[in-house]
Amino acid sequence: MATATSISERTRTSTTESDIVIETRNLSKVYRDFWGRQKVRALKALDLEVRRGEIFGLLGPNGSGKSTTIKLLLGLLFPTSGQSLVFGKDASDVNKNERIGYLPEESYLYRFLNAEETLDFYGRLFDMPAQVRRQRIDQLIELVGLKSARRRQLREYSKGMARRIGLAQALINDPELILLDEPTSGLDPIGTREMKDLIKSLRDQGKTVLMSSHLLADVQDVCDRIAILHQGELKELGRVDSLLTVKGVTQIQVSQLSEAATDDLKAVLARHHVELKSIENPTSTLEELFLNIVQSSDSPPK
């Protein structure tokens, strides 16, 4: 397996400095015990770049260093060695945070406030004028699908609803960079699809999104590029479509292939000494099947 350094060198492009929103250089984090002895090496020599206007995924099992990376970028943790830059500034510079939205893995919200009051509170933290706050609150509540529950206290929210208002809170300041830690946690399949569509719409608005997840389907569906972490080390980095392409295998799709046409196709391939792996109908995904069933059930009868 290639090392983090070789991966970084192989994927480095002529991207201009102004297009790089996030950059880590040999970033490492070691957690120590009371006596200063190394307890856990959470991150080891991480080198990566996140470019403006892309959805970048941090993928890995629990404990691989995804959340640690995000906290280092936010300045919530300090690196043991190396450097993390956001908008060209050191991550410890708090001035950058007004341009960032953050959805943590567990949203810490005031349970006795409702959705409107929650967003108003966070809008005040950014010194947003009252009229701007009201407009932004209405937009975000509509965006995350909580219009019917906007005046319910958050203690009455399900985990999925709390996740939605957490995302709205992360977007209250109309940030340029959004950091999402396990954004689909607690959502049902419909909510998950809506969340992924929303993340892609943020990219369409020109925003940059960094999301971490251990759910492979979520990352595959929305991310332009990914970094795969394991035990704190970068194992792979690149575009999703490129990484998932199976080299040396060509797929041909046709409709209404007759038995005679199948026999002719096999004969042509045999003459060219090409091995036919399979001829079969394509399959959908369980997510697509589930959503189609639910949506068709919700449709009014004709």
Buried (B, 14 or more C-beta within 10 A) or exposed (E): EEEBEEBBEEBEEEEEEEBBBBBBBBBBBBEEEEEEEEEBBBBBBBBBBBBBBBBBBBBBEEBBBBBBBBBBBBBEBEBBEBBBBBBEEEBBEEEBBEBBBBBBBEBEBEEEBBBBBBBBBBBEEBEBEEEEBBEBBBBBBEBBBBEEBBEEBBEEBEEBBBBBBBBBBBBBBBBBBBBBBBBBBBBBEBBBBBBBEBBBEBBEEEBBBBBBBBBEBBBBBBBBBBBBBBBBBBBBBBBBEEEEEEEEEEEEEEEEEEEEEEEEBEEEEEEEEEEEEEEEEEEEEEBEEBBEEBEEEEEEEE
